[in-house]
Amino acid sequence: MFKITEFTVETIADPFKILEGDRYEFIMDLEVEEDDELFHEEGVILRVIYVVDAGAEKIVKHEFQTGDAGKYIDFEMEDDELEMVAAFCKANLS
């Protein structure tokens, strides 16, 4: 399990109105325990695309990256982590 220590959120523009709903990009700095397989000495960042469409809100994409160079980390979140991150996104929309 990890802890979100800092984050930014931005609205993703869709000038051509191809996508339905509002899309947001969350960039989250994570604190990961050393014994966790996700742990990297450089730190870990979680990038999330979150969509709000007609009352439905959900994560449509997520990826982990190293904190220094933004290198992709091939790792999937567990169900409880997905729920925690989705709740965090919902609570922190501006």
RADA-V790362 format. One record per residue. RES is the residue in three letters. OMEGA is omega in degrees with one decimal (999 if undefined). NEAR is the number of other ideal C-beta (glycine too) atoms within 8 Angstrom. D_CENTER is the distance of its C-alpha to the mean C-alpha in Angstrom with 1 decimal. Layout:
res=RES omega=OMEGA near=NEAR d_center=D_CENTER
res=RES omega=OMEGA near=NEAR d_center=D_CENTER
//
This chain:
res=MET omega=-178.2 near=6 d_center=14.2
res=PHE omega=179.8 near=12 d_center=12.2
res=LYS omega=177.1 near=6 d_center=12.1
res=ILE omega=-177.2 near=12 d_center=9.8
res=THR omega=178.3 near=6 d_center=12.5
res=GLU omega=177.4 near=6 d_center=11.5
res=PHE omega=168.8 near=10 d_center=9.1
res=THR omega=176.5 near=6 d_center=9.9
res=VAL omega=178.5 near=11 d_center=9.6
res=GLU omega=173.6 near=6 d_center=11.8
res=THR omega=176.9 near=6 d_center=13.5
res=ILE omega=-178.3 near=8 d_center=13.8
res=ALA omega=175.5 near=4 d_center=17.5
res=ASP omega=-173.6 near=8 d_center=19.4
res=PRO omega=-178.5 near=4 d_center=23.0
res=PHE omega=178.7 near=4 d_center=24.5
res=LYS omega=177.3 near=5 d_center=23.1
res=ILE omega=-178.1 near=4 d_center=22.3
res=LEU omega=176.1 near=6 d_center=19.2
res=GLU omega=178.1 near=3 d_center=19.7
res=GLY omega=178.9 near=9 d_center=17.9
res=ASP omega=-178.8 near=7 d_center=15.6
res=ARG omega=-179.5 near=12 d_center=12.4
res=TYR omega=174.8 near=14 d_center=9.8
res=GLU omega=174.8 near=11 d_center=7.4
res=PHE omega=171.3 near=14 d_center=5.2
res=ILE omega=-173.6 near=10 d_center=5.8
res=MET omega=170.7 near=13 d_center=6.1
res=ASP omega=-176.0 near=12 d_center=9.3
res=LEU omega=169.7 near=12 d_center=10.0
res=GLU omega=-176.9 near=8 d_center=13.6
res=VAL omega=179.4 near=10 d_center=14.6
res=GLU omega=-175.7 near=8 d_center=18.2
res=GLU omega=-178.1 near=5 d_center=20.5
res=ASP omega=178.3 near=4 d_center=21.7
res=ASP omega=-178.8 near=9 d_center=18.3
res=GLU omega=176.4 near=4 d_center=18.1
res=LEU omega=-175.6 near=10 d_center=14.6
res=PHE omega=171.6 near=10 d_center=16.3
res=HIS omega=-179.0 near=10 d_center=17.1
res=GLU omega=-178.3 near=4 d_center=19.6
res=GLU omega=-174.9 near=8 d_center=17.9
res=GLY omega=-177.7 near=10 d_center=14.8
res=VAL omega=176.6 near=16 d_center=11.3
res=ILE omega=175.0 near=13 d_center=8.2
res=LEU omega=177.2 near=15 d_center=4.7
res=ARG omega=-176.2 near=12 d_center=3.9
res=VAL omega=169.4 near=12 d_center=2.8
res=ILE omega=-174.5 near=12 d_center=6.4
res=TYR omega=-176.7 near=15 d_center=7.8
res=VAL omega=174.2 near=12 d_center=11.6
res=VAL omega=-176.7 near=9 d_center=14.5
res=ASP omega=177.3 near=9 d_center=17.8
res=ALA omega=176.9 near=4 d_center=21.0
res=GLY omega=177.3 near=4 d_center=19.7
res=ALA omega=179.9 near=8 d_center=17.3
res=GLU omega=-179.3 near=10 d_center=13.6
res=LYS omega=172.7 near=7 d_center=11.1
res=ILE omega=177.8 near=11 d_center=8.0
res=VAL omega=177.6 near=7 d_center=9.7
res=LYS omega=172.7 near=6 d_center=7.8
res=HIS omega=175.9 near=11 d_center=5.4
res=GLU omega=175.9 near=8 d_center=6.9
res=PHE omega=177.6 near=11 d_center=8.0
res=GLN omega=174.4 near=12 d_center=10.4
res=THR omega=-175.7 near=12 d_center=13.3
res=GLY omega=-175.8 near=9 d_center=13.6
res=ASP omega=-173.9 near=6 d_center=16.9
res=ALA omega=-179.5 near=5 d_center=17.1
res=GLY omega=179.7 near=6 d_center=13.6
res=LYS omega=-178.5 near=6 d_center=15.1
res=TYR omega=175.1 near=6 d_center=13.2
res=ILE omega=-178.7 near=11 d_center=13.1
res=ASP omega=-175.0 near=3 d_center=14.2
res=PHE omega=178.5 near=7 d_center=12.7
res=GLU omega=176.1 near=3 d_center=11.6
res=MET omega=173.4 near=8 d_center=10.3
res=GLU omega=-176.0 near=6 d_center=13.3
res=ASP omega=-179.7 near=6 d_center=13.9
res=ASP omega=177.0 near=7 d_center=14.0
res=GLU omega=176.5 near=10 d_center=10.6
res=LEU omega=178.8 near=11 d_center=9.2
res=GLU omega=-179.9 near=8 d_center=11.5
res=MET omega=-178.8 near=8 d_center=10.6
res=VAL omega=177.7 near=15 d_center=6.8
res=ALA omega=177.3 near=12 d_center=8.4
res=ALA omega=177.9 near=8 d_center=11.1
res=PHE omega=179.6 near=12 d_center=9.4
res=CYS omega=-179.8 near=15 d_center=8.0
res=LYS omega=-178.1 near=8 d_center=11.6
res=ALA omega=-173.5 near=6 d_center=13.2
res=ASN omega=174.1 near=9 d_center=11.9
res=LEU omega=-179.9 near=9 d_center=12.6
res=SER omega=999 near=3 d_center=15.4
//
